Amino acid sequence: MLESACVNDLVRLYELQEQMGNSPPEDAYSFDAKDNAVALRHFQDIEADLQGLDAESWRFLKGELIPLLTRRDEVRGWQALFDKLNEAKGYNYLTRVAKCSDVNFIPRSSRQGQKTPDLQGFLQSAEVLCEVKTINVSDDEREFRDGRFGVKSIVTRLPIEFFNKLKSTLEVARNQMLAYSASAETKKITYVVVNYDDVLHDYVVSYSAQVGEFISTWSRTDVEVVLDAKPARYFAVK
């Protein structure tokens, strides 16, 4: 369980973890940062995102998160859990930046094979859709962090594989929103969270400029793309 000193800071994460009961499965994810300052900062940032949700939206997202607390992938670990948590960022963007009203999470479609966007809101009477996507570290970086590679180098230019993944991700998001509403009157936003291979994000300014340049040349003009990346030295211990 979380240390008592963290409970007041991580109210919704603690509430989420409490869903596992007094005897959670041994393999369940824990938001207990213990004495790890880096983990605590990370959890506090997630909590700040979750605090932006209204009660109904938090209830919905919490229901989506609970099954992921015990669903650790053998290859990608807890990636699905944190990707889902990132959807709160899209909610906060719609409410705080885009100034949308009546923002809510869209329930999954009951029709087999049909996917829906994550969020819906309104600007006056105009519908706004938002799909949140997370681009995670490459397989090579994941293996390095798992201790399988002993040496690595940081590139200053993002590789073509990254942009291929980004393009595919943007196309998938666009198609999800178009399937939900093909109307040109519906504003469509793809909120992209990027976790670069550069663990300390020393090159985040350069990388984000490269991504921004790519997005500006992307031919799909009916979708607004919002980029979210952690600041430089985010993971460094103060």
Buried (B, 14 or more C-beta within 10 A) or exposed (E): BBEEEBEEBBEBBBEBBEBBEEEBEEEBBEBBBEEEEEEBBBBBEBBBBBEBBEEEBBEBBBEBBBEBBBEBEEEBBBBBBBBBBBBBBBBBBBBEEBEBEEBBBBEEEEEEEEBBBBBBBBEEEEBBBBBBBBBBBBEBBBBBBEEEEEEEEEEEEBEEEBEEBBBEBBBEBBEBBBEBBEEEEBBBBBBBBBBBBBBBBBBBEEBBEBBEEBBEEBEBEEBBBBBBBBEEEBEEEE
